[in-house]
Amino acid sequence: MEEFLANVRACAPEYSPLHDMKDEEILNSKRCVRDDQGAGIVSLNLSSLSLMNVPESISSLVSLTSLCLSANGLKSLPESISQLSLHVLLLDNNLFHEIPVSIRSMKSLKHLDLSKNKLGDCDAVSLHLDSLELLDLSGNTKMTRVCSDIFHLLRIKQIDLHSCALIEVPKAIGHATLLERISLHSNELTHVPSEIGQCQNLTWLSLNSNKLESIPSSIGRLTKLSRLSLHINALRTVPDELSQCVHLEALSLHSNCLESLPDSLSNLKECERLSLYHNPTLGCIPDGVCHMTQLKELWLYDCGIHEVNPNIGFVNLQKLWLDRNPITRLPESMKKLTMLQELYLDQTQVEREDVEHITASMHNLKTLAY
């Protein structure tokens, strides 16, 4: 190990903090973890050391399973790193322009982080990472296309592609049948392929902050979905099939161009949080939303609502935002919202007497703004 550290220092620029650290400080710190026998190094953290290269002698650390090289100045990796049986490899916040060739066939790798690098389009890259479960390519702002191979990885469960510049999602996403979470927010997507409906183990899907005008009806096949983020797009409605995602707990649709929502949303019996704010063309509280009886938090401010739907059945609702709407009166049915703890009516046209009349029976109310 001492020889390897000497080689690392030789690769490090003069301003690297590594030159101020003795071998003992590294070997006896959290940066270095030995196996149960105290012999081989199983985990090594060389992050934030201004490294420009990694020496070929990295292959001498035969027991190494976890390697952190985050926040350096790396542009490449030595071929010898492919000889290691790494499970975790963290390469985020470096200067890689491509996925290093030397790691593309690491059979034992389970977690690979290449976020916040300089990766460009990698749609032609071939990967053979048979054990990979978690892949993070987020924050690569020059990446407009991603390789289809990542969706063919046999054990992939989580993929993070947020904050890139993606203009499309490969149809191959349908092959990722074990996928549980995928983050695609903050890209340039205008379309989601219908093949996403084949990812029936998905529990978390973020598509917010894109340019989507529609969502495929196949989304209804994602029956294990618990969280769906669709805010900050250009949606006018959502497909009726969304109601088949019966285990959905949180749905965000704010900051779109919503004009209507299907009545079938009332089937989302497990949904507790729904955000619809900043949809000035919505104009009302849709009937389907009114019958989402398990809702605990509902954001409806700035939705162009003139009249509160008298069919509201939010018996479990705790927080309700109706502010910044041209509402003039509250229906008597709102008295049923006895679980309400927070009610926001500021910047509406509701009279004080009306507010006091409706809220008199809300004994759990702690915050009232109007």
Legacy VTK file of the C-alpha trace (Angstrom):
# vtk DataFile Version 3.0
C-alpha trace
ASCII
DATASET POLYDATA
POINTS 370 float
0.000 0.000 0.000
2.873 2.378 0.820
4.295 1.850 -2.657
0.935 2.608 -4.218
0.613 5.843 -2.186
4.076 6.867 -3.352
2.930 6.346 -6.937
-0.222 8.387 -6.286
1.876 11.253 -4.904
4.035 11.117 -7.986
0.899 11.612 -10.081
-0.465 14.402 -7.932
0.229 18.088 -8.681
2.196 20.157 -6.183
-0.942 21.777 -4.789
-2.571 18.464 -3.922
-3.441 18.079 -0.210
-1.943 14.603 -0.504
1.562 16.025 -0.158
0.710 17.291 3.319
-0.565 13.900 4.471
1.633 11.141 5.834
0.988 7.531 4.887
-0.100 6.797 8.457
-2.748 9.516 8.302
-4.307 7.838 5.291
-3.889 4.234 6.378
-5.301 4.867 9.846
-8.148 7.158 8.850
-11.642 6.731 7.432
-10.098 7.000 3.988
-8.813 3.478 4.276
-10.677 0.377 5.499
-9.008 -3.004 5.891
-10.613 -6.427 5.807
-11.553 -8.330 8.971
-8.072 -9.793 9.228
-6.496 -6.331 9.034
-4.477 -7.267 5.995
-5.919 -6.224 2.631
-7.480 -2.841 1.839
-11.175 -3.257 0.958
-12.210 0.410 0.782
-10.179 3.437 -0.283
-11.253 7.072 -0.441
-9.010 9.323 -2.540
-11.568 12.075 -3.101
-10.784 15.796 -3.208
-7.025 15.391 -3.621
-6.667 17.220 -6.974
-5.497 13.994 -8.637
-4.883 14.174 -12.370
-4.070 10.491 -12.846
-4.354 7.136 -11.094
-1.219 4.973 -11.208
-1.226 1.572 -12.892
-0.209 0.072 -9.554
-3.854 0.396 -8.420
-4.113 -3.232 -9.531
-1.860 -4.234 -6.616
-4.757 -3.589 -4.213
-6.245 -6.989 -4.915
-8.710 -6.912 -1.980
-10.200 -3.559 -2.969
-13.998 -3.602 -3.461
-14.860 0.092 -2.954
-12.962 2.977 -4.524
-13.867 6.653 -4.247
-12.118 9.051 -6.635
-14.704 11.834 -6.445
-13.893 15.522 -6.876
-10.513 15.286 -8.545
-9.313 16.298 -12.005
-9.386 12.878 -13.629
-9.922 12.479 -17.364
-8.995 8.816 -17.676
-8.304 5.647 -15.692
-5.486 3.114 -16.113
-6.209 -0.121 -17.948
-5.017 -2.051 -14.885
-8.085 -0.983 -12.874
-10.066 -3.561 -14.838
-8.206 -6.277 -12.896
-9.904 -5.278 -9.638
-13.150 -6.839 -8.397
-14.754 -3.557 -7.457
-18.330 -3.379 -6.181
-18.463 0.403 -5.778
-16.707 2.982 -7.961
-17.346 6.677 -7.377
-16.017 8.974 -10.115
-18.334 11.964 -9.749
-17.139 15.557 -10.086
-14.218 14.851 -12.393
-13.424 15.677 -16.026
-14.302 12.454 -17.860
-15.493 13.006 -21.434
-16.527 9.379 -21.869
-17.198 6.313 -19.756
-13.661 4.938 -19.277
-13.029 1.891 -21.455
-11.248 0.119 -18.594
-14.418 -0.099 -16.493
-17.004 -0.974 -19.165
-16.727 -4.712 -18.531
-16.321 -4.872 -14.750
-18.378 -7.961 -13.968
-18.550 -7.393 -10.191
-19.418 -3.666 -10.197
-22.733 -2.881 -8.475
-22.607 0.915 -8.036
-21.104 3.334 -10.562
-21.239 7.099 -10.137
-20.110 9.279 -13.050
-22.289 12.267 -12.222
-21.144 15.830 -12.813
-18.465 15.078 -15.357
-18.053 16.223 -18.963
-19.687 13.212 -20.612
-21.084 13.828 -24.071
-23.417 11.600 -26.069
-22.718 7.976 -25.220
-25.398 6.315 -27.331
-22.781 4.178 -29.105
-21.056 2.956 -25.946
-21.173 -0.781 -25.228
-21.404 -1.817 -21.569
-21.003 -5.256 -20.017
-21.623 -4.530 -16.347
-23.496 -7.698 -15.451
-23.832 -6.966 -11.714
-24.587 -3.240 -11.897
-27.592 -2.188 -9.820
-27.112 1.583 -9.468
-25.890 3.942 -12.186
-25.603 7.707 -11.785
-24.889 9.788 -14.906
-26.684 12.918 -13.728
-25.327 16.410 -14.126
-23.536 15.729 -17.420
-24.878 18.781 -19.176
-23.449 17.921 -22.612
-25.181 14.544 -22.813
-28.139 14.675 -25.213
-28.383 10.925 -25.794
-27.665 7.988 -23.535
-26.646 4.493 -24.577
-29.388 1.902 -24.850
-27.087 -0.631 -23.190
-27.789 0.765 -19.732
-31.369 -0.495 -20.039
-30.167 -3.967 -21.012
-28.100 -4.379 -17.844
-29.464 -7.512 -16.219
-29.607 -6.286 -12.610
-30.068 -2.548 -12.947
-32.470 -1.176 -10.310
-31.728 2.531 -10.163
-30.688 4.979 -12.893
-30.123 8.683 -12.373
-30.081 10.823 -15.531
-31.342 14.126 -14.185
-29.863 17.492 -15.101
-28.315 16.378 -18.378
-29.479 17.639 -21.772
-31.340 14.537 -22.907
-33.670 15.011 -25.861
-34.973 11.453 -25.873
-35.312 8.293 -23.813
-34.383 5.136 -25.737
-37.189 2.660 -26.385
-34.832 0.118 -24.851
-35.989 1.371 -21.452
-38.636 -1.338 -21.728
-35.943 -3.979 -21.215
-35.124 -2.704 -17.713
-37.751 -4.872 -16.080
-36.044 -4.828 -12.647
-35.772 -1.028 -12.611
-37.205 0.468 -9.420
-36.201 4.143 -9.647
-35.313 6.411 -12.528
-34.684 10.142 -12.433
-35.137 11.915 -15.765
-35.994 15.385 -14.525
-34.371 18.607 -15.685
-33.697 17.550 -19.268
-35.047 18.545 -22.702
-37.489 15.687 -23.187
-40.546 16.230 -25.366
-41.658 12.606 -25.460
-41.698 9.527 -23.241
-41.716 6.186 -25.081
-44.652 3.876 -24.420
-42.136 1.143 -23.605
-41.734 2.685 -20.161
-44.888 0.768 -19.255
-42.829 -2.439 -19.330
-40.815 -1.297 -16.293
-43.396 -2.744 -13.959
-41.151 -2.689 -10.877
-40.837 1.081 -10.946
-41.732 2.754 -7.650
-40.199 6.192 -8.335
-40.352 8.132 -11.599
-39.312 11.763 -12.002
-40.053 13.468 -15.328
-40.446 17.012 -14.060
-38.739 20.038 -15.570
-38.850 18.863 -19.168
-40.927 19.890 -22.211
-43.538 17.147 -22.150
-46.960 17.813 -23.664
-48.320 14.332 -22.996
-47.704 11.148 -21.048
-48.184 7.706 -22.639
-51.213 5.706 -21.536
-48.872 2.798 -20.804
-47.969 4.556 -17.571
-51.032 2.825 -16.139
-49.071 -0.433 -16.177
-46.704 0.910 -13.509
-48.866 -0.407 -10.712
-46.068 -0.338 -8.108
-45.430 3.362 -8.594
-45.512 5.315 -5.324
-44.109 8.658 -6.457
-44.580 10.385 -9.808
-43.180 13.840 -10.572
-44.570 15.549 -13.690
-44.392 19.199 -12.662
-42.884 21.982 -14.772
-43.866 20.623 -18.174
-46.500 21.572 -20.759
-49.185 18.983 -19.939
-52.840 19.823 -20.641
-54.125 16.649 -18.987
-52.975 13.185 -17.957
-54.148 9.851 -19.378
-57.119 8.138 -17.804
-54.882 5.082 -17.300
-52.923 6.935 -14.622
-55.727 5.898 -12.261
-54.429 2.330 -12.484
-51.341 3.342 -10.486
-53.276 2.499 -7.356
-50.281 2.591 -4.991
-49.358 6.151 -5.889
-48.700 8.156 -2.717
-47.440 11.450 -4.148
-48.294 13.065 -7.492
-46.915 16.426 -8.583
-48.522 18.184 -11.553
-47.927 21.817 -10.693
-46.610 24.370 -13.155
-48.115 22.825 -16.286
-50.887 23.949 -18.654
-53.621 21.719 -17.212
-57.119 22.259 -18.533
-58.748 19.130 -17.100
-58.071 15.931 -15.187
-59.871 12.575 -15.556
-62.580 11.631 -13.064
-60.869 8.277 -12.632
-58.213 9.903 -10.438
-60.606 9.140 -7.611
-59.255 5.570 -7.825
-55.935 6.736 -6.365
-56.985 5.714 -2.863
-53.450 5.755 -1.433
-52.436 9.175 -2.726
-51.699 11.552 0.159
-49.997 14.473 -1.591
-51.177 16.200 -4.775
-49.736 19.426 -6.138
-51.670 21.263 -8.859
-50.632 24.855 -8.254
-49.567 27.226 -11.043
-52.091 25.810 -13.518
-54.141 28.957 -14.182
-56.113 27.282 -16.988
-57.463 24.530 -14.727
-60.322 26.743 -13.525
-61.835 24.349 -10.962
-61.227 21.489 -8.581
-61.893 18.478 -10.842
-64.455 15.937 -9.616
-61.883 13.166 -9.724
-59.656 15.110 -7.346
-62.569 15.848 -5.003
-62.986 12.143 -4.344
-59.346 11.360 -3.583
-60.336 10.645 -0.013
-56.871 9.838 1.382
-55.342 13.178 0.457
-53.557 14.895 3.318
-51.935 17.763 1.426
-53.416 19.534 -1.608
-51.842 22.510 -3.383
-54.326 24.450 -5.555
-53.107 28.006 -5.486
-53.003 29.992 -8.724
-55.329 27.605 -10.590
-57.901 30.128 -11.822
-60.557 28.672 -9.494
-63.697 30.849 -9.274
-65.815 28.445 -7.253
-64.822 25.643 -4.896
-66.375 22.364 -6.041
-69.106 21.482 -3.497
-68.383 17.767 -3.996
-65.141 17.865 -2.061
-64.699 14.782 0.096
-61.312 15.361 1.676
-62.116 13.780 5.030
-58.411 13.206 5.794
-57.069 16.485 4.425
-54.665 18.314 6.737
-53.257 21.075 4.528
-55.092 22.974 1.774
-53.774 25.804 -0.367
-56.508 27.757 -2.213
-54.780 31.131 -2.204
-54.263 33.321 -5.276
-57.561 32.225 -6.866
-60.589 34.430 -7.732
-62.799 32.547 -5.230
-65.704 34.582 -3.841
-67.355 32.091 -1.482
-66.807 28.749 0.238
-69.334 25.888 0.018
-70.997 24.476 3.128
-69.426 21.091 2.327
-66.065 22.456 3.444
-67.282 22.103 7.028
-66.614 18.384 6.632
-62.869 19.028 6.495
-62.554 18.540 10.237
-59.001 17.155 10.033
-57.714 20.350 8.423
-54.725 21.890 10.193
-53.678 24.522 7.657
-55.908 26.522 5.293
-54.601 29.213 2.965
-57.112 31.627 1.432
-55.028 34.771 1.069
-55.370 36.748 -2.173
-58.904 35.442 -2.737
-62.180 37.401 -2.593
-63.797 35.381 0.186
-65.407 37.525 2.887
-64.142 37.299 6.456
-67.583 36.274 7.755
-67.747 33.416 5.275
-64.315 32.160 6.304
-65.190 32.285 10.010
-68.499 30.503 9.402
-66.917 27.621 7.465
-63.917 27.171 9.769
-65.841 27.333 13.076
-66.095 23.536 13.241
-62.467 22.904 12.187
-61.137 22.266 15.668
-57.749 21.008 14.433
-57.055 24.177 12.455
-53.766 25.770 13.518
-52.985 28.020 10.564
-55.542 30.148 8.743
-54.434 32.730 6.200
-56.909 34.962 4.352
LINES 1 371
370 0 1 2 3 4 5 6 7 8 9 10 11 12 13 14 15 16 17 18 19 20 21 22 23 24 25 26 27 28 29 30 31 32 33 34 35 36 37 38 39 40 41 42 43 44 45 46 47 48 49 50 51 52 53 54 55 56 57 58 59 60 61 62 63 64 65 66 67 68 69 70 71 72 73 74 75 76 77 78 79 80 81 82 83 84 85 86 87 88 89 90 91 92 93 94 95 96 97 98 99 100 101 102 103 104 105 106 107 108 109 110 111 112 113 114 115 116 117 118 119 120 121 122 123 124 125 126 127 128 129 130 131 132 133 134 135 136 137 138 139 140 141 142 143 144 145 146 147 148 149 150 151 152 153 154 155 156 157 158 159 160 161 162 163 164 165 166 167 168 169 170 171 172 173 174 175 176 177 178 179 180 181 182 183 184 185 186 187 188 189 190 191 192 193 194 195 196 197 198 199 200 201 202 203 204 205 206 207 208 209 210 211 212 213 214 215 216 217 218 219 220 221 222 223 224 225 226 227 228 229 230 231 232 233 234 235 236 237 238 239 240 241 242 243 244 245 246 247 248 249 250 251 252 253 254 255 256 257 258 259 260 261 262 263 264 265 266 267 268 269 270 271 272 273 274 275 276 277 278 279 280 281 282 283 284 285 286 287 288 289 290 291 292 293 294 295 296 297 298 299 300 301 302 303 304 305 306 307 308 309 310 311 312 313 314 315 316 317 318 319 320 321 322 323 324 325 326 327 328 329 330 331 332 333 334 335 336 337 338 339 340 341 342 343 344 345 346 347 348 349 350 351 352 353 354 355 356 357 358 359 360 361 362 363 364 365 366 367 368 369
